[in-house]
C-alpha cells in the first residue's frame, strides 16, 4: 500500500523489490501494526516533503532478514527482527549514550522517510532491525516496538514506582492499553480514562483497574481516596480539554507526561502552581533500542499482554483505519502477510 500525496489515499500497487545498501538489510515482513501513529504519518504530521513520496507506510513491523548489505554480518540472514521506528545515526552523543530517540542527526522515521511494513518486503538500516524471539505470534509482536516500548520509556521518565497513583487518558487505545499494564508492573495503582462504555468495561474486566468515564472532562473525578488527584497523569489524547483537566489534577510533586505532537495545542499551566506543588510537565519521546528489547521481554514473559484485536490482510487495512478514526479499535490492529 502506497501513498502518492500526504493525507491522500492508499493505493495497492505492484512495485519492484528493493535491494539493501551496504549497511542495510532486506526484511520479509510478517506483520505490521495499525495504530494512530500510522494515520499521523500518512497525514504528514511527521514529515510532509513532496520529495519523500511515494511512500509505503507502517513502522511497527516484524519480519525476517532475507538479504544483507556488504557491511552487514552474513549470519544475520534468517534473523527474526522488529523495527526501531526512528532512523537514528548511531554515532552522535545521544546515540552512543543509548538515547537513540534523541539522535542529533535524525534522518526521519520508518514509514515516513523510508518504506515500511505496508509492503511485503522493506529495507532498513541494519541498526534499526532489533532481534526478536523466534517463536512469538507475529501480529502480537507488532505491539512491542512502539505500543509497549513507549509506555516503558514513559514509566521511567515519570519515575513511576510502588504507591504511585497513575491516571492514563485514552487508556484503551493502542498505547494506553499497554500503558496501564506497564504502570502496574512498576507498582502503581492505575485509573484508566475512556469515553466509551465498551472501553470502560474492557479496562475493568481485563485488567482490574479503575475505569473513569472521560466523555466530558468537565465532570471527570478521580477517586476520593486519591484526594481527587494523581501522582502521574499520562495524556495520550492531547486535546485542550484533557490538558486543562490534567494540569488541575496533579498531586503535590505530580508529573504530567505528554506524548502527543499536535500542532497549535498548548498546555495551560500556571508557573505559580508548578512552583508551590513542585509538580512537573514532561515530554516523552518514543524509546531506546534497549527499551525495545526490554519491552519484548515483558510481553514474551507474560508480564504485559499485547492487545491486538484486529488482524487483516493488506487489502482490508483501510477498514481498520476508518475504525481507528471512529475510536472503535481496542488496542492495536495488525496487517498480517499470509504467504501460505
Residue pairs with C-beta under 8 A, 6 or more apart in sequence:
1 10
1 11
1 12
1 13
1 56
1 57
1 118
1 119
1 314
1 317
2 10
2 11
2 13
2 15
2 54
2 55
2 56
2 118
2 119
3 9
3 10
3 11
3 42
3 53
3 54
3 55
3 57
4 11
4 53
4 54
5 53
6 42
6 43
6 44
6 48
6 53
7 42
7 43
7 44
8 42
10 42
10 57
10 118
10 317
10 318
12 314
12 315
15 119
17 26
17 121
18 26
18 115
18 121
18 122
18 123
19 26
19 67
19 123
20 26
20 67
20 68
20 69
20 72
20 123
21 69
21 123
22 69
22 70
22 71
22 72
23 69
23 71
23 72
23 125
23 126
23 127
24 68
24 69
24 72
24 123
24 124
24 125
24 126
25 65
25 67
25 68
25 69
25 72
25 76
25 81
25 123
25 124
25 125
25 126
25 129
26 65
26 66
26 67
26 68
26 121
26 122
26 123
27 61
27 63
27 64
27 65
27 66
27 81
27 83
27 121
27 122
27 123
27 124
27 129
28 63
28 64
28 66
28 120
28 121
29 58
29 61
29 62
29 63
29 117
29 119
29 120
29 121
29 122
29 337
30 62
30 63
30 64
30 138
30 336
30 337
31 61
31 62
31 63
31 117
31 138
31 139
31 141
31 142
31 311
31 334
31 335
31 336
31 337
32 58
32 59
32 60
32 61
32 62
32 116
32 117
32 118
32 142
32 334
32 335
33 58
33 59
33 60
33 61
33 117
33 142
33 143
33 146
33 147
33 174
33 308
33 332
33 333
33 334
34 310
34 312
34 317
34 320
34 321
34 324
34 329
34 332
34 333
34 334
34 335
35 60
35 146
35 147
35 173
35 174
35 175
35 324
35 332
35 333
36 173
36 174
36 324
37 59
37 146
37 174
38 57
38 58
38 59
38 60
38 111
38 321
39 321
39 324
39 325
40 46
40 261
41 47
41 57
41 59
41 109
41 111
41 112
42 57
45 261
45 262
45 263
46 108
46 109
46 112
47 108
47 109
47 112
47 113
52 108
52 112
52 113
55 111
55 112
55 115
56 111
56 115
56 116
56 117
56 118
56 119
56 122
57 111
57 112
57 116
57 118
58 110
58 111
58 116
58 117
58 118
58 119
58 335
59 83
59 85
59 109
59 110
59 111
59 112
59 116
59 117
59 145
59 146
60 82
60 83
60 85
60 117
60 142
60 143
60 144
60 145
60 146
60 147
60 332
61 82
61 83
61 110
61 116
61 117
61 122
61 142
62 80
62 81
62 82
62 83
62 117
62 132
62 138
62 141
62 142
62 144
62 145
63 80
63 81
63 117
63 122
64 78
64 79
64 80
64 81
65 76
65 77
65 78
65 79
65 81
65 129
66 77
66 78
66 121
67 77
68 74
68 76
68 77
68 126
69 126
71 126
72 126
76 126
76 129
79 129
79 131
80 131
80 132
80 133
80 134
81 129
81 130
81 131
81 132
82 129
82 130
82 132
82 141
82 142
82 144
82 145
82 292
82 296
83 110
83 116
83 117
83 124
83 128
83 129
83 130
83 145
84 100
84 110
84 127
84 128
84 129
84 130
84 145
84 289
84 292
85 109
85 110
85 111
85 145
85 146
85 286
86 100
86 101
86 103
86 106
86 109
86 110
86 286
87 106
87 107
87 108
87 109
87 110
87 113
87 114
87 125
87 128
88 95
88 100
88 101
88 103
88 105
88 106
88 107
88 127
88 128
89 95
89 103
89 104
89 105
89 106
89 107
90 100
90 127
91 105
92 103
92 104
92 105
93 104
94 100
94 102
94 103
94 104
95 103
95 104
98 288
98 289
98 290
99 288
100 288
100 289
101 153
101 285
101 286
101 287
101 288
102 285
107 113
108 114
110 116
110 124
110 128
111 117
111 118
114 122
114 123
114 124
115 122
115 123
116 122
117 142
117 335
118 314
118 317
118 335
120 337
127 289
130 145
130 289
130 292
130 293
131 293
132 141
132 144
132 296
133 296
133 300
136 299
136 300
138 334
138 336
139 308
139 311
139 334
139 336
140 299
140 306
140 308
141 296
141 299
141 306
142 308
142 332
142 334
143 174
143 178
143 299
143 306
143 307
143 308
143 331
143 332
144 292
144 295
144 296
144 299
144 306
145 292
145 295
146 175
146 286
146 287
147 174
147 175
147 177
147 178
147 306
147 331
147 332
148 178
148 182
148 295
148 296
148 298
148 299
148 304
148 306
149 286
149 287
149 291
149 292
149 294
149 295
150 175
150 178
150 179
150 259
150 284
150 286
150 287
151 175
151 178
151 179
151 181
151 182
151 183
152 182
152 287
152 291
152 294
152 295
152 298
153 284
153 285
153 286
153 287
153 288
153 291
154 160
154 179
154 182
154 234
154 257
154 259
154 284
155 182
155 183
155 185
155 186
157 257
157 282
157 284
158 166
158 232
158 234
158 255
158 257
158 282
158 284
159 255
160 166
160 183
160 186
160 187
160 188
160 232
161 186
161 187
161 188
162 186
162 187
162 188
163 187
163 188
163 189
164 183
164 186
164 187
164 188
164 189
164 231
164 232
165 188
165 189
165 191
165 222
165 226
165 229
165 230
165 231
165 232
165 251
166 183
166 188
166 189
166 190
166 191
166 230
166 231
166 232
166 233
166 234
167 190
167 191
167 192
167 193
167 212
167 222
167 230
167 232
167 233
167 234
167 249
168 176
168 179
168 180
168 183
168 190
168 191
168 192
168 193
168 234
168 236
169 176
169 193
169 214
169 233
169 234
169 235
169 236
169 237
169 242
169 246
170 176
170 193
170 194
170 235
170 236
170 237
171 177
171 179
171 180
171 192
171 193
171 194
171 199
171 203
171 209
171 211
171 236
172 192
172 194
172 196
172 199
172 200
172 202
172 203
172 330
172 331
173 236
173 329
173 331
174 329
174 331
174 332
175 236
175 259
176 192
176 236
177 203
177 307
177 330
177 331
178 304
178 306
178 307
178 331
179 234
179 236
180 190
180 192
180 203
180 207
180 209
181 207
181 304
181 305
182 298
182 304
183 190
183 232
183 234
184 190
184 207
184 209
185 298
185 303
185 304
188 231
188 232
190 207
190 209
190 210
191 209
191 210
191 211
191 212
191 222
191 223
191 226
191 230
192 200
192 203
192 207
192 209
192 210
192 211
192 212
193 212
193 213
193 214
193 220
194 200
194 203
194 211
194 212
194 213
194 214
195 213
195 214
195 215
195 327
196 215
196 327
198 330
199 211
199 330
200 211
200 212
200 213
201 211
202 330
203 209
203 211
204 210
204 211
210 223
212 220
212 221
212 222
213 220
214 220
214 242
217 241
217 242
217 244
217 245
218 241
220 245
221 228
222 228
222 229
222 230
222 249
226 251
227 251
228 249
229 249
229 250
229 251
229 254
230 249
230 250
230 251
230 254
231 251
231 253
231 254
231 255
232 254
232 255
232 256
232 257
233 246
233 249
233 250
233 254
233 255
233 256
233 257
234 257
234 259
235 242
235 243
235 246
235 256
235 257
235 258
235 259
235 260
236 259
236 260
237 260
238 258
238 259
238 260
238 262
238 265
239 265
240 265
240 266
240 268
243 258
243 265
243 266
243 267
243 268
244 268
246 256
247 256
247 267
247 268
247 269
247 270
247 273
247 281
250 256
250 277
250 279
251 277
251 279
252 277
252 278
252 279
253 277
253 278
253 279
253 280
254 277
254 279
254 280
255 279
255 280
255 281
255 282
256 267
256 279
256 280
256 281
256 282
257 282
257 283
257 284
258 267
258 281
258 282
258 283
258 284
259 283
259 284
259 285
267 281
269 281
273 279
274 280
274 281
287 295
295 304
298 304
299 305
299 306
306 331
306 332
307 330
307 331
307 332
308 331
308 332
308 333
308 334
309 329
309 330
309 331
309 332
309 333
310 320
310 323
310 329
310 332
310 333
310 334
311 333
311 334
311 336
312 319
312 320
312 333
312 334
312 335
312 336
313 335
313 336
313 337
313 338
314 335
314 337
317 335
320 329
320 333
323 329
323 333
324 333
